[in-house]
Amino acid sequence: MGVIRDMIDNAQHSLLECNKKLVALLDKLNKIDTRATPHQVNNQIDDAKALARELSHETKYLHRTWR
């Protein structure tokens, strides 16, 4: 039963990590200040895109099916 419990714990941990990354991405997007200098805006966008790329690898928890 220990193996099953470990699998459940790992899945929950991974799901929590995925949720944290998603919240962080939303926060980054909401904090982009379009009144900042173009260089600052580009850096903010690059940060958000890097996190989005990282999240895109979470295929186990994120599904791209639209209904």
Secondary structure by P-SEA (a helix, b strand, c coil): caaaaaaaaaaaaaaaaaaaaaaaaaaaaaaccccccaaaaaaaaaaaaaaaaaaaacccccccccc
